[in-house]
Amino acid sequence: MITPTDTTPVLQVVGLRKTYGDNVALDGVDFEVHAQEVVAVLGPSGSGKSTLVRCIDQLETIQGGAMYLDGELLGYEVHNGSIRPLRDSDVQRQRRRMGMVFQQFNLFPHWTVLRNITEAPIKVHGMSPAEARERAMELLTRVGLADKADAHPRQLSGGQQQRVAIARAVAARPRIVLFDEPTSSLDPELVDEVLQVMKGLAESGMTMVVVTHELEFARNVADRCVFMAEGKVIEDRASKDFFADPRSSRLRTFLTRTTAEHQGGGSAPVEKRAASGVDA
């Protein structure tokens, strides 16, 4: 195990490999994320982006490589000189240090908004009900939904449901939050309200990995952009350089096509975020 230091990445992925039968979804992926860094993961459909964040959150088993959270090996342990899978309880302990925002919200429909946010902090993280409620109301205020605390998901728009899902993901103050195409299921007019919430999280210093097709968000909010194709990382660079001077023909083609597809539609531009050291 690596001893965490100020320079130890929050997340480190080394040679990650994931297969589904003969299909190679991830083929030796390497990248890392440091504290308060926002990394956008871009690429065409089928490039392995969603598989990557699902593997990090240990929703998928891997066939090779390794992942570390603050230097701790995820999913496995060294025992008598060999590697073996962790017990389910230890996997759950590791997952509690990460937040995950899915494409489809995944809110419990029979619970109120407030309970959707407070349940895990109380039952899993050991927060007192009073503390969990205070934290939930603080987050609902931040995402503009304090008046919806007693509503049920069916009473909310898709954009409002995703904002609740984001509040739920950060309620227990995770070390890192993973976003899997958080706006892909939303109507175009609802996308910007979710992106603005995510921008606010970035400004507060939250460490984030965002799988997205929203180029303006990646350009203006992310510190780094990772471009994937066919299960591999093709480019991993600072956002400014990533967009201004793509090195590979694949990335140049992807940016040209994606920009053309979004012209005349999509979400409003997300302004460049300001630096901030405030914890989320």
N, C-alpha and C positions, 0 to 999 in steps of 0.2 A: 504493500500500500504506500502511496505517495503521502508524505507529510505536507498538509496544506500550508502555503505561504502566501504572501501578498501577490506573488507572481504566478501562483498556481491557477490555471484556468478554472472557472466555475464548472465548465463542461469541456471534456476532451474526448474526441472520437478518434480512434486509431484503427485503420485498416478494416473498417466495418464491412461485413459481408452478410447479405441476406438473400436467400433463394426460396422460390416456391416451385418445388419440383425441378424442372430443367430451366426455369426462368430465373435469371439473375437480376434481382431487384436492386441490390446495393453491391458494388464491386470494388471493395477496398477504399471506402470513404474515410478521409481524414479531415478534421477541422476542429477548431476550439473556439470557445466563447469565454470572454473575461467579464469580471464584475461590471455591472452597469452598461454592458455593451448590448446593442441591438443588432442582430444578424438576420438579414432577410435571405431566404432560400428561394431561388427562382429557377424556372426550367419548364420545358414542355410537358404536356401530359404524359405520364408513364416514365418520367425520368427518375423516380425514386424519392421525391421530396416528402410526400406524406409517409411513406414507409420509414424514412429516416427518423422523423419525430415520433412515430409510433414505437420504433425500436428503442429510442432514448427513454421513452416513458414506460418501457418494458411491457407494452401491449403485444409485442411480437418477439418471438425468440430469434436469436441470431445464429448464424452458422460459422462466423469467424470474426476476428478482431476483438476490440474491447472498447468500453465506454467508462468514463470516470466522472463522478460528481464531486467537486472539491477534493480530488485525489482518491476518492473511494471507488473501487471497482464496482460497477453496476451489474447486478444479476448473478455474480459468481464470487467464489472465494477460493483462496489457496488453502488446501488441506493435505498435509503429509506430502508436500512437494507436487501435488497435482491440482488441477482446477476442477471444481464441482459447482453445480448450480446452487444458489442460495435457497434457503427455505422460503416458503411463501410469506411468512411473517416478516422476514428480513427484506424481501422484495417490496412489500407494502410499506415498510419503514422508509426505504429509499424513495419510493414514489411520493411519499408525503412531503418530501422536500422539493417537489416539482409541481407546478400547476399546468393544466392542459386545457386548451380551448379548442373544441371540435368544430367541424363544419355545421353540424346539425343541432347545436345548442345542448342537447342531452339533459334538459331540465326535467325534474320529476313533475309530471302534469298535475298530480293530486296534492302537491305541496304548494304553499304560498311562495312568493318570491323570497320573503324573509327566511323561511325555513330552508329553501334550496341553498341559501348562502350560509346559514348557521349550522346546518346539520353536521357537516364534516368537521368544522372546527370544534364543535362540542363533543361529538362521538369518537372522532379519530384523533384529534390533536389535543384534547383535554382542556379546551377553553371553558371557562364558566359561561353559563347562558347569558349573563349580563354582559360580559366582555364580548362574546360572540355577537350579540345583538348590537352593541355599540359599534363594533367594527363593521358589521353589515350595513348599518344605517349610514356610517361614514362613507362607505364605498358606494352605496346607492345614491347618496348625494353627489358624489364625484361623477357618477355616470348619468346624472340627471333623472333618476328614477325613485327618489325618496318617497314620492306619493304613490308608488306602486308596490310598497312593501307587503301589503295584504292581498294583492291581486294574485291570480293564478296564471301560469304561462299562456293558457289559451286566450286570455284577455289582453295579451300583449302582441305588438307587431313583431315581425322577425328580427328587426333591428333592436328592438327593446329586449327581446329574449337573449340575443347575443350579448348585449351589454350586461344583462344579469349573469350570463355564463362567465363573462370576464371577471365580474365582481366576485363570483364564487371561486374562480381559479386563484385569485390573489388574496382571498380572505384570511388564509392562514400564514400569510407572508412567506411564500415559497422562495427558495433560492433562485429559481429560474422558472419562467413561464414559456411554454411551448404553444404555438398557434398553428393549427392545421387548416389553412385556407379559410380563415374565419369569416370572410365576406362572400364566399362563393355561392352560398345558398340564399343570398339576400337579393331582393329587387334592387335595381340600380339606385333608386332614390333613397334607399336605406343604408347604403354602403358607407357614406361619409360619416354618419353619426357613430358608427363602430370604429372607423379609422381614427376619428378624433379622440375617442376614449383610449385607443391604443397609443396614440401620440402622447396623450397625457401621462400614461404609464411610463413611456420612454423618458419623458422629461423629469419624472419623479425618481429616476435612477433604477428602474426595474430591469433586470437582466432578461433578455427576450430572444427567442428564436422564432421567426415568423415565416412560415411557408405561405407564399402569397403570389398572386398575379397582378397586384396593384403596383405598377411601376413608380408612380409618383410617391406613394408611401415609402417604397424602398429607397428611392433617390433622396428624399427629403428627411426621412426619419431614421433610417438604418445607418449604423456606423460602417458596417461591412455588408457586402452582398456576395452570396455564394451561388454560382450557376451550375446546375446539374444537368446531365444528359446521359441516358442509358446507364443509370446507376452509378455514375462517376462524377466527381467534382472537376469541372472543366476550368473554372476561374473562381478565385476567392480573393477579393480585393476591397480596399476602401471604396465606399459608395461613389464618391466623386470620380475616382479613376475608373471604376467599373463602368459607369455610364459614358464618361467623356472619351475613354480610350480603350474599348474592348480589344483584347489581344487575339481572341480566337474567332475564326469565321463563324463558328456555331453561335457564339454569343451575339455577334453583330447581326446575324440573320434573325435570331430570336428577338432581339430588341426592335429591329425594323418591323418585323411582322406583328409583334404584340402592340407596338405603338400605333401601327396602322389600324389594327382591330379596335383599339380604344378611342380612336379619333371620332369626335362627334357624339360620344356617349361615355358611360362609366361615371365614376365618382368625381367630385370636385377635387382640385389639387389640395394636397395636405402641405401646409407650410413647413418650412425647415424648423426642426425642433431646437430649442435652446438648451444649453448644457445646464444640468442641475444635479445636486448631490443629495436630494431629499429622498429618503427611503419610501417605497410604495407601501 
